[in-house]
Amino acid sequence: MAKKKVTITIDSDRLAAIEEIAGKGQVSGWIDEAVKAKLEQAERAQRAIDWFAGRARTEHPGQWDTALEAVREADARRGYPAAQGQSAA
């Protein structure tokens, strides 16, 4: 996979800990592996959420729609982007 050079800002204590674990000159590779692991974790979590939401939509359509509306209202109050969940209908 192609690499791209980027600049990041990181807490100096965290950088020192990474350098101690990974070794000086190995920070980029260590961070790249950490980011890869975090992305994989997020993908697994999204698959679990999608599975659960699909089941809830199918097995409890009325409750699903009520819950989805509550989430949309809470998001709007907090200024978050609108929830993208699908209604049961």
C-alpha positions as CSV (number, residue, x, y, z in Angstrom):
1,M,0.0,0.0,0.0
2,A,1.3,3.5,-0.9
3,K,2.5,5.6,2.0
4,K,1.9,9.3,2.4
5,K,3.8,11.6,4.7
6,V,1.7,13.6,7.1
7,T,2.3,15.8,10.1
8,I,0.5,15.1,13.4
9,T,0.5,16.7,16.8
10,I,0.8,14.4,19.7
11,D,1.3,14.8,23.4
12,S,5.0,14.8,24.2
13,D,4.6,12.1,27.0
14,R,2.8,9.8,24.5
15,L,5.6,10.3,21.9
16,A,8.2,9.5,24.5
17,A,6.3,6.3,25.4
18,I,6.0,5.3,21.8
19,E,9.7,5.9,21.2
20,E,10.5,3.7,24.2
21,I,8.3,0.9,23.0
22,A,8.9,1.1,19.3
23,G,12.4,2.6,19.3
24,K,13.5,5.9,17.8
25,G,13.1,6.0,14.1
26,Q,10.2,3.5,14.3
27,V,7.4,5.9,15.4
28,S,5.7,6.1,12.0
29,G,5.4,2.4,11.6
30,W,4.2,2.0,15.2
31,I,1.5,4.7,14.7
32,D,0.5,3.2,11.4
33,E,-0.1,-0.2,13.0
34,A,-2.0,1.4,15.9
35,V,-4.2,3.3,13.4
36,K,-4.8,0.1,11.4
37,A,-5.9,-1.7,14.6
38,K,-8.2,1.1,15.6
39,L,-9.8,1.2,12.1
40,E,-10.3,-2.6,12.2
41,Q,-12.0,-2.2,15.6
42,A,-14.3,0.5,14.3
43,E,-15.2,-1.7,11.3
44,R,-16.1,-4.6,13.6
45,A,-18.1,-2.3,15.8
46,Q,-20.0,-1.0,12.9
47,R,-20.8,-4.5,11.6
48,A,-22.1,-5.4,15.1
49,I,-24.3,-2.3,15.2
50,D,-25.6,-3.0,11.7
51,W,-26.5,-6.5,12.7
52,F,-28.2,-5.4,15.9
53,A,-30.1,-2.6,14.1
54,G,-31.3,-4.9,11.4
55,R,-32.6,-7.4,13.9
56,A,-34.3,-4.7,15.9
57,R,-35.9,-3.2,12.8
58,T,-37.2,-6.6,11.8
59,E,-38.3,-8.0,15.2
60,H,-39.5,-4.8,16.9
61,P,-40.4,-2.3,14.2
62,G,-42.5,0.0,16.4
63,Q,-39.9,0.2,19.1
64,W,-37.1,0.7,16.6
65,D,-38.9,3.7,15.0
66,T,-39.5,5.2,18.5
67,A,-35.8,4.7,19.4
68,L,-34.5,6.1,16.1
69,E,-36.7,9.2,16.6
70,A,-35.4,9.7,20.1
71,V,-31.8,9.5,18.8
72,R,-32.5,12.0,16.1
73,E,-34.0,14.4,18.6
74,A,-31.1,14.0,21.0
75,D,-28.6,14.6,18.1
76,A,-30.4,17.7,17.1
77,R,-30.3,19.1,20.6
78,R,-26.6,18.5,20.8
79,G,-25.9,19.8,17.3
80,Y,-24.8,16.5,15.9
81,P,-25.4,15.4,12.3
82,A,-28.7,13.7,11.8
83,A,-28.7,9.9,12.6
84,Q,-28.8,7.9,9.3
85,G,-30.7,4.9,10.6
86,Q,-33.5,3.4,8.5
87,S,-37.1,3.3,9.8
88,A,-38.8,-0.1,10.0
89,A,-41.4,0.9,7.4
